[in-house]
Amino acid sequence: MPESTFSGMSWPIHCYHKSSTPGIQEDNAVPFHHHDGYEFYLFLGGSVNYFVADSVYSPVRGDLFILRPNQPHRGISRGTQPYNRFIISIRKDKMEQYLGPESELSEYFDESNPTVRRVRLNAEGIDEYCSIADKLSTAVYLRKSCDDLLVDAYITEILVLISRQLAGSRSEDDQNSVPDLVAEVKNYIFEHLTEQIALSDLSKQFFFNGKYISAMFKKYTGMTLRSYILDQRICLAKRLLREGSNVSEACYHSGFLDYTNFIRSFTRAVGMSPGKYSRCARAGALGKF
């Protein structure tokens, strides 16, 4: 799924504990994506490279990342142990209910601050967080009468726990910044997305051998150049469709020259055809797409 948003979700909070078996391609193939809402990502086990924007982390058990709206991220399992994490997603408008102007929590979730928020929970903190998140997950899943009150209570507990940890923690900076070359290649792709981009073009632009550029890009993003370009074009096509473009316009204005290839690539990446995606967008029924 190349891009995720919560703007079209009928239920504003999702909470799930996920464990991925090593070697399952679908888990390694998830590209950079971002959300309209907030995401709380607690790493619980495995060996993972966790990318947030232009930084890459090697998290240890208990590392909790707080992702603000539109921060691109992805995790890639690199080990032989299951990739284990707990994820809580909160739609932006719902989060704002907890972060009123007089809330003491607001300073820790300032959307305008681009810094990646990360806190390392100790064993007791992990147990407390997972206990609350388990109850939250059940309430979100069952959605019984008055469970919205329980959900609010559990989210508040989570936010208070996180805020206390942030207030008492020092900054942890073990991330490796993505090299300038990779960042510049990503910017070039963004600026020329609707054009044809060949490896020879990148080589001429950045004065490096094409194979070197490809290797560096794959090392620091976990994606091939071809996959990344395709992913970004699909994301652009989705935005165009949500904004009212028809399928043909979305195809050619997102850099696809072949209509049949566009239909096939979009359907494979998104899980529905661009025509169906457009109809769902007009009906406000996109859900997690």
Rosetta blueprint (number, residue, H / E / L):
1 M L
2 P L
3 E L
4 S L
5 T L
6 F L
7 S L
8 G L
9 M L
10 S L
11 W L
12 P L
13 I E
14 H E
15 C E
16 Y E
17 H E
18 K E
19 S E
20 S E
21 T L
22 P L
23 G L
24 I L
25 Q H
26 E H
27 D H
28 N H
29 A L
30 V L
31 P L
32 F L
33 H E
34 H L
35 H L
36 D L
37 G L
38 Y E
39 E E
40 F E
41 Y E
42 L E
43 F E
44 L E
45 G E
46 G L
47 S L
48 V E
49 N E
50 Y E
51 F E
52 V E
53 A L
54 D L
55 S E
56 V E
57 Y E
58 S L
59 P L
60 V L
61 R L
62 G L
63 D E
64 L E
65 F E
66 I E
67 L E
68 R L
69 P L
70 N L
71 Q L
72 P L
73 H E
74 R E
75 G E
76 I E
77 S E
78 R L
79 G L
80 T L
81 Q L
82 P L
83 Y E
84 N E
85 R E
86 F E
87 I E
88 I E
89 S E
90 I E
91 R L
92 K H
93 D H
94 K H
95 M H
96 E H
97 Q H
98 Y H
99 L L
100 G L
101 P L
102 E L
103 S L
104 E L
105 L L
106 S H
107 E H
108 Y H
109 F H
110 D L
111 E L
112 S L
113 N L
114 P L
115 T L
116 V L
117 R E
118 R E
119 V E
120 R E
121 L L
122 N L
123 A H
124 E H
125 G H
126 I H
127 D H
128 E H
129 Y H
130 C H
131 S H
132 I H
133 A H
134 D H
135 K H
136 L H
137 S H
138 T H
139 A H
140 V H
141 Y H
142 L H
143 R L
144 K L
145 S L
146 C L
147 D H
148 D H
149 L H
150 L H
151 V H
152 D H
153 A H
154 Y H
155 I H
156 T H
157 E H
158 I H
159 L H
160 V H
161 L H
162 I H
163 S H
164 R H
165 Q H
166 L H
167 A H
168 G H
169 S L
170 R L
171 S L
172 E L
173 D L
174 D L
175 Q L
176 N E
177 S E
178 V L
179 P L
180 D H
181 L H
182 V H
183 A H
184 E H
185 V H
186 K H
187 N H
188 Y H
189 I H
190 F H
191 E H
192 H L
193 L L
194 T L
195 E L
196 Q L
197 I L
198 A L
199 L H
200 S H
201 D H
202 L H
203 S H
204 K H
205 Q H
206 F H
207 F L
208 F L
209 N L
210 G H
211 K H
212 Y H
213 I H
214 S H
215 A H
216 M H
217 F H
218 K H
219 K H
220 Y H
221 T H
222 G L
223 M L
224 T L
225 L H
226 R H
227 S H
228 Y H
229 I H
230 L H
231 D H
232 Q H
233 R H
234 I H
235 C H
236 L H
237 A H
238 K H
239 R H
240 L H
241 L H
242 R H
243 E L
244 G L
245 S L
246 N L
247 V H
248 S H
249 E H
250 A H
251 C H
252 Y H
253 H H
254 S L
255 G L
256 F L
257 L L
258 D L
259 Y H
260 T H
261 N H
262 F H
263 I H
264 R H
265 S H
266 F H
267 T H
268 R H
269 A H
270 V H
271 G L
272 M L
273 S L
274 P H
275 G H
276 K H
277 Y H
278 S H
279 R H
280 C H
281 A H
282 R H
283 A H
284 G L
285 A L
286 L L
287 G L
288 K L
289 F L
